[in-house]
Amino acid sequence: MKNNLLSRIKRFFRTTWKKLNLHFTLPVEGRFALVFTAFSHREKQIFFTAVGVLAITSAILLLGISNSFMVEVPASGGTLTEGVLNTPAHINPLLATGEIGSNADRDLSALIYSGLLRSDGKGGFIPDLAQSYTMSPNGLVYTFVLKPGLVWQDGEKITASDVVFTVKTAQDSRTKSPERASWDGVGVEQIDDRTVQFTLPQPYAPFLGNATMGILPEHLWKTVDLNRFDTSKYNREPIGSGPYKFDSEKTTTKDGDEVPVSYTLKAFDAFALGKPHIDTINFMFYHSEEELVQAVKSGEVDAINGISPEDGRILEEQGYRVLHSPLPRVFAVFFNQGQAPIFADPSVRKALTLVADKQSIINTVLAGYGVAIDGALPPGSPGYVPAQKEASSEDRLASARTTLQKGGWKFSTDTNTWTKKIGKQTQTLQFDLTTSDAPELKAVAQNLQTSWQNLGVPVNINVFSTGDLKETVVRPRKFDALFFGQVLGSDGDPYPFWHSSQRLDPGVNIASYVNPAVDKILENARTETDINKRANLYKTFNNIIQNDAPAIFLYSPEFLYVVPQNVKGLKLESIATPEERFLNVYQWYTETDNVWKIFAS
């Protein structure tokens, strides 16, 4: 770098000298020579010392001036080794997000493929393969124009035909793509080589999120039998147009099958948003969180994710760089008023909410990696409002007791229970709380049980495996109260969880909540393309939900990412899924260079 700088300076002075047509000759003869020869040995020593000091001082001064105009910029090079759970088998944007897709599949698909648009991590989108897009005034027609000169990682040209092929493949039932529901009823048409048009059956504001789906190369996939779509070799040796391309795979033999041990990806020069700075990303595959944590401690890998809050806390205390960002997930206790009549009483729902210690749960169970919430919207969603600061546990307990008393409940010190007479019947305030056997969820349930017992409300905890919970509890709605999580996704649309049309299986309105005003708001929000108006609709929705209290909203967990200190340019903002940590991976860098500001882009 310094040699380049000196060369530029020399060229500058040489050119300037020639333009001025100046000539200079050292007076090594004549008067200077006579004077110099007259110097004594001592005077010559002083002269040369002074010249040396002047030269060194000038060099230091010039270097200081040069450094003041220098800036550090990203440079190409470096390697990042990621450790991930599970092994890849379906590195395919149409399959990776489904049940057959693994963490490794989703991570690799996010790096190898790109869509028309790319999420910016702030609730918006930036162009990826698309140069621009327009929406018709009625919100039914979206027209995308591709950037010129796009190519696949095998050098073939990308055209609008590839987009049409990918969407129609996702819509085909034979592929069993989880993306099919997102494209149901959407018409797709190629207008010309670079233009594709989508026609919606009705306005749908979150539609732009569909345009982030990775696009497949038609020239490779068109010969694949769609009945065998999930077994194609391109699911293991993918070719896309994303920031990184498949380079090599290491495998081992297990039960007669070749099982991947690691993948190596190389930066793709022709990526639509510019060649990534980091040259190589290696993926190493593990089968347990314990193996994953040990791998980063031993230095076998540089980065890991998907770890528990407790492991994240320990690693951070040991000096590892642990980045964290709220996920668009809502963990809450959902009341089933149909099975447990006590929850039809607003005073009961409010009292139970008051004593639930959200911050204690976050601090003890989530090791601080969580955000308290008061409503049905997680951080980063349109209309989200931060939770209010909690009062002291003593004040909340006193307020809960007062709330129950005003609601007609009486507390017996003999039986340590609350009762209420309704007609000739006497209700006792007690219930079952059902949850999953996941350690985090069980720990939260126990925390809630303690808080409610302090109020004088006995609670029995029922624990089910995740599969059994879904089939025997959630789907038939057989529970008093259910501690469960909802995943809203990047578009933040709460419609599936709170619209009355979704209250019966296979809908996921598990509180069986019905409110015509909320239904209307959620329907309008889905067709409102103005983001500010949509956010206001969701704020109104959230206020109604908080007032009705069909659930106790507790927290949104945070995504944890252990990453080396030398990785710069990484922006971990609002992400919906772990693979979205790679949204701006093309801007990450580990190597730097120093250049003059005028040469920095």
N, C-alpha and C positions, 0 to 999 in steps of 0.2 A: 504494500500500500504506500509506504514512504517513498519507495523508488518511483512509483507512478506519480506521486505528488511532485517530487524533485524534477522528474522529466517534464511535467506540465509547466513548472516554473521556468525551467531552462528554455523550453520552446517559446514561452511568452516573451522573455527578455531578448532572445535571439531575433524573434520576429519584429519586436519593437525597435531593436537596434538597427535592423536593416531598413525599416520604414523611415527612421530618422536620418539614415544615411550618415551616421556618425562614425568617426574613426578615432581610435585611441591607441597610443603607443606608450608603453611604460618608459620613462626616462632613465633607462639603465645606463645610458651613456651621458655625457655632458655634465651639467652641474650636479645632478643627483649622484652620479657615480663619484665625482670628486669629493662631494660632502661625505658620502658613505665611507669612502676609503680613508677619510680623515678621522673616522670614529676610532676611539681606542677599543680594546677588547671588552672592557667593562661597559662602555657605551653601546657597543653592538649587542651585548647580552640584555641590557635594559630595553633597547629598541625592539629586539625580537620578542621579549617577554610582553611588552606592551601590545605588539601586533597580535600575539597569541591570545592575550586577555580580550582584546577587541573582537577577534574572530569568534571566540567562545561566547562572549556576551551577545554578539550579534546573532549567533546561531540559536542561543536560548531565547532571545527576544523574538526571532522569526518563528521558532517552534511554538512559543506561547501565543503569538498572534494567530498562527495557523490553527492551533487547538481551539482557540476561541471561536473559530468559524467551523469547527468540526461537529458533526452529529453522529450518533450511533444508529445504524440502520440494520434491518434484518439481512442476513446473508444465507445463501443456499448451503445445504449440508446438514449433517447430523442424523441421528437415528433415535427413534422412540420405540420402546418395547412395552406393549400393553399386555397385561394379564387379564383374561376374561374367563368367566364360568362357562362350562359346556363346550362342545365342539360344533363346528359348522357342517351343515349338510344341505342347507337351502339358502344360499347367498343370492337372494332374489327378492326384489322389492314387492313382488306380488304374493310372496309366501312367507317372508321372514317375520311379518307382524302377527302371524296366526299362531295357533297352538303348536304346529310342527316346527315353528321357528325357534331358535335358541338365542341366547344373548350374543353369542359369537356371530350368528347369522345376521342379526340386526345391526351389530357394529360394523361388520364388513360390508353389508349392503349400503349403509350410510356413507361409507368412504368410496365405494366403487361406482355407485350409481348417482345420478343427479336428475332432478325433475325440472319442470318448466320454471318453477319458483323455488325459493329457499327461504325457510323461516329465519327472521332476523333475531330471534330470541327475545323480542320485545312485544310480541303480539302482532307484528306485521310481517311483510314479505319483501324479499329483494329478487330481482331477475336472476335466473340461473341459465338454463338453456334458452329461455325466452328473452327476447330483446324488449318486448313491450306487450301489453294486453289492454283490451278495452271491454267494457261491459255495456250492454244495451240499456236504455233508460228504464225498461220494465224489469231488469234484473234477470232475464231469462237466457240471454246469449252472451257468451264470453268468447272473444277472439284473441288468440295468441299468435305473435309473430316471432319465429326463431331468430337467433343471432346468425349472421352469415359466417360461413366457413367452419361450422362445427363438425367435429369428427369423433368417431368412436375410438376406443383404445386400441383397436386393430387397424386404424387408419381409414376405415370406410366413412363415407359422408352421412351425417345425421340429417334427416328430413322430417317433414310433418307426417309422413307415412308411418314413421316409427312411433309417433305419439298415438296415432289412430290405432295402430296394431296393438300397442300396450293396453290401451283402455278397453278395446274390444276383447282382448285376452282376459283382462280382469273381470269383465262382465260375463264371460263364458262359464257356465256352471261346471264344466268338466275340469277346470283348473283348480276348483275349490279354493279360490283366493279370498282371504279375509277382506280384501279391498272391494269385493263385489258390491257390498251394501252401499259403499260410498258413491258408486257410479251407477246404481240402479236407476233406470229411467232416463239417464243422461245420453243425449244423442251426440255423436262425434263425427266430424267431417273434415277431410282435407280440402282446403281451398286452393292452395298452390304448394310449391315445394317447401315453403317456409311458413305457411299459415295454416292453423288448425282452429276449428270452431266447435264450441260445445253449446248444446241447447238443453236447458233444464226444463223439466215438466212444470215447475213452479219456482218462484224466487227462493233462494237459499243462501243467506249471508255468509255462512262458513265455507262456501264452495271453494274459495281460493286455497284452502288447506288441501283440497284434493290435488291441486296442481303441484304439490311438493312430492308426490309419489314418483319414485324412480322410473325412468323410461328404459324399456328393453330394446336392443337392436333387432329390428325385424329380419334382417338378412341372415341372422343366426338362428332365431327362434321360429321362423315361419315353417320350417320343416319338422319341428318337434310335434309329435302326437300329443294333443292336449290331454288325452286320457293318461299320459305318462309325463305330464308336465313337471311333476315334482321329482322325477328321477333323471332328468336330463343332466348330462355332464357339465352343462353351463351353470348348474347350481353349485358345483364344486370348483369350477374354473371359470369364474364370471368375467364378462367383458362389458363394461359400461362406459360412462362418460364423466364419472365423478373425479374428485381431486386425486385419488390414488387408484392404481391399477394392480391387478394380480400379477405377482412375479414368480413365486414358487411356493411349494407346500412340502412340509415334512410329515411323514406318516409313520405309524407303527401298526403291526398286525395284532388284532384282538378277535378271538373267536372266528378266525378266517377272514375277517374284514379289514380293509385298510382304514385306520382311524387317524384323522389329522392330529398332529402334535403341535404344529405351528404353521403360520402363514406369513409370507413376506410381501409387503406392498411397496411399490415405488411411486414417486410423485409423477403425475400425468402432465406432460408438457403442455398439452392442448386443452386443459381444463378451462371451461367457459369463464371462470372468474380469475384466471391466472394460475400459473404453475405454483404449487405449494413450496414453501421455503424448506421444510424438513424433507430430506431426500427419501428416507426409508422409515416405514412403520412396521414393526414386527408384532405379531399376535401369538401369544402362547396360551394354551388352553388347559384349564384346571377343572376339577370335579367337586371341589368344596371350597367354602370360604376360608377354612383353615389353611388349605394349600395356597390359596391366593394371597393371604396375608403373609405367610411364610416366604413366598416367592419375592415379595417386595422388600421384606426385611433382609433376605439373603442377597439382594441385588440381582436376582435372576430376571426380574422385570423392573421397569421404571414406574409404571402407573397401574392402578387397579381401581375398580369401582364395584358397586353392588355389595358393599360390606355393611355390617351392622353398625348402629350408632356407637356401641361400646367399643368395637374395634377401631372405629374412626377416632374416638376420644383418646384411646391408648396411643395410636400412631401419632396423633397431633401432639400429645404430651412428650413423645419421644423425638420430636423435632421434624416430623414429616410434614410436608405441605398438603393440607387437606382442604380442598375447596368444597363449598356446599351451596346449594340453591334449592328453594322450595319447589316441590313437585305439585302439579295441578290435581291433587288428591285430597279428598275430604274424609276424615275419619270421625265418625259420630255414633252416638247411641240412638237407634231408631225405635220409636215406640209403635207397638202394634195394638191400637185401640180396639180392634175387632176381637182380639183374643184376651187382652187384659183391660177390662172396663175402667180400672183405676186411672188409666192414662187419658181417658176422655175428660178428666178433670184438669183444667189449665193450672190450678194451684199446685197440683202434683208435679206436672212437667216443669213448671218454673222453679219449684223448690229443689228438685233433683238437679236441675241445671245450675242453680246457685252454688251448691256445695261441691260440684265437680271441680277439682283443682287442676286446671289446665296446665299452669306453669309447673306445678309439681310433676305432672306426667311428662312434660317435655324435658325437664331437668333430670329426672331419675330414670325414666324408661328410654328416652331418646338421646340421653347424654347431651342435651342442649340443642340437638340438630332437628328443630321443628319450629313451626310458627303457630301460635294460638289463633283460632278463628272463632267468630261469633255467628257466622252464617253459612249458607250453602255454597258460597263461592270461595275458592282457594286463592292465594296470592298470585298475581299475574293475570287473573281473569278480568274481562271487562266488567266494571261495576263493583269490583272488590273494594271493601272498606276494612282497614285494619281493626283488629279486636280492641276493645276498650281494656284499660288496665284493670286488673282484678283487685278487689278490696281484700283485706286480710281474711284469713280463713275463719277467724272468730266472728267478724262482722257478717260474713256470708252465711255462716251457720245460724246466727241469730236472725238474719233476714229470712232464711228458708223456714225457720220455725214459725215466724210471724206470718209468712205467706200461707202455710198450711192451716194455721189457726183461723185466719180470715176466710179460708176456703171451707171451714166447717169441720176440720179434722181435730181430734182430741188425742192428746198423748197420755198414755198410761205408764206411770213409773213402775207399776207392778209387773206388767208384761213387756215393758220397754218397746211398745208399738203404738202406731197411730191408727185410729179407727174413725169411721164416719158412718152415720146412719143415713140410708137412702130409703125412704119409705119404711118398710118393716125389716129390711135387710141391713146388715152391718158389714161394711167393707173394711178390710185390713190392708194397710199399706205395706205390701211385700210382693216380690216378683222374682222371676228368673231372668238372668242376663246370659245371653248366648253369644259365643264368639268362636274364632278359629283357634287351632292348637299352635299357631305361630307364636314363638316366645314373646315378641313385642306385644301382640294383642292380648295374650293371657296376662301379662304384667300390667297392662292398662286396666283390664277388667278387675284385677285384684285391687288396684289403686282406687278405682271407682267404688268397689264394694266397701272398702274401709271408710271412704268419705260418706257414703250413704248410711252405713251402720252408725257413724257418729251422729247422724241426724235421727237415728232411731228407726231406720228402714232396713229390715233384713233382706239380703239379696243372696240368691243361690246362683252360682256360676256353672253353666253348662258349656263344655268344650267339645268341639267336633273337628275332625280332619277337614282340610279345605274342600275336598271333593264331597264329603258327606254333608258338610255345612250347606253347600250350594244346592244339592239335590234333595235333602230331607228337611231343611230348615228354610232357606231363602226362597226357593221356588214355590213351595206350598204355603209360605208365610206362616210357619208354625213356630212362633216365638212370642214371648212377652215383650222383651227388649233385646235388640241385637246390636252388638258393637261390631261395626263393619266399615270397610273403606269403599269410596267411590272414586273412579278415575275419570275426570272430566275431559282430558285430552287437551291439545294445543288450542282448540277453538273455544274452550271454556263454555260449551253449550250445556246447561243443566236440564234441558228438556227431557232427556230419557229418564231422569231420576225424580222429576217432580210433576210432570204433566199427568193428569188423571187418566189419560189413555194408556199409560204405562204401569198402572197399579196392579195388574194381574200378569202372571207369568205368560210369556217370556219377558215382559217388561221389567224394568229394574227400579220402579217406584216402590221400594220395599217397605216404606212407611204407609203405603196405600193412601197417600195424601190426596185430598180432593179440595180444590178451591177454584171456582170458575174465573175469578179475577187473575189468578196466577196462570191458568191455562191460556187466557187471552194474551197476557204479557209475553209468555214464552213463545207463543205462535207468532206474535208481531216481531219479536226479537230475531227470529229465524229469517225473516224476510227484510229486515232493516239493514241496508248496506252502509249507512252512515255510522261509523264506529262510535262517535260520541253519543248519538241518539240510542244506539244499541246499549252502550254502557249505562245510560240513564234508565233504560227499561229494566236492566238487570239489577240496578240499585233498588228500584221500586220492588221488584220481585224479592230481593234479599230482605228488605224491610218487612214485607208481609210474612215471609217464612220465619223470620226471627220472632215476630209477634205471635204467630200461630204455634210456634215451638213444637213441630212434629218430631223433632229430634234434638239431641244435645250435641251441638257441633263443638268438637274438641281441638283438633289440630290438623295441619298439613305437614307431612314429613318432608325432610330435605334429602336431596340426592347428594351423595358423598363421592368425591373423586380425589384420590391420592395421586399426585402428579409431581414430577421433579421441579426443583427450584429454578433450573435453567430453562424451562419451557416458558417462553414469553409470548405475548400477543393472544393468549387464551382468554376468551370471554365466556364465562359460565353464567349466563343470565337466566331468564325464565325458560326452563326446558320441560317438555312434557314426558319424555322418555329418556333413559340413560344414553341411547345412541345419539341424542341431540347434543351431547357434549362436543360433538365433532362439527357443529354447524359452521364455525369459522376456522376449521382446522387448516385451511389453506393459508391463513394468516399467522399461524403459530411458527415460532422459530427458536432454535437453540444456538445458532451461530450468528455473530454480528460482525459488522465492518464499520470503519470510521471514514466518513467522506465530508467534504465541504458542504455547507448547507445548500449552496447553489446547485450542487450535483445530486442532492437528495430528492427523491420523488415525493 
